[in-house]
Amino acid sequence: MPGGWVAVFVLCLLLAGAVYVAYEGWTAHSGDVELPGWGYALLGVGVIFGLVIGCGLMALAFYSSRSGHDERTVFKQQEDRDGEDRH
């Protein structure tokens, strides 16, 4: 299908544009300031921590929906409580 390839091409263009804008934003205002090694290390730890938290929360959401915790509660009323309600 040509429509699928067009969609993939457009998405690749959007990704390339986002990477370009991110690079320009990262380097435009920094001047001659360099990020030290520990800064890159902390940035990496933050990215890894964010990915772990995000993946964990998505896994919990999928587990919850698959195990039936997200279904509506159905209350069943008793038809007659051993004749207590009738007079």
Secondary structure, DSSP 8 states (H G I E B T S, - for coil): -HHHHHHHHHHHHHHHHHHHHHHHHHHHTTTT----HHHHHHHHHHHHHHHHHHHHHHHHHHHHHHTTTTS-------S-STTSS--
